[in-house]
Amino acid sequence: MSTMETIRNPGTTYSRSPNGCSKQVMTQITPQERKQLEAIAQTEMRSLSATLRMLMLRGIQGYEDDTLAAS
């Protein structure tokens, strides 16, 4: 099998981001927060970015649940 046979569509660029993800957000975290994030990422077998996105989405859902419950 040649390399060209393993490439899905030669010349097509692929994104490693989930579908629809095109905006970046930069933030600062403490060394302790980074260690916690790394531990979660290792447990989840995800990259740091994917882990942070997952936690952010869960946080947004929790926020919305709390906000709707208070209304």
ABEGO torsion letter per residue (X at the ends): XBAAAABABBGBBBBABBBGBABBBBBBBBAAAAAAAAAAAAAAGBBAAAAAAAAAAAAAAAAAAAAAAAX
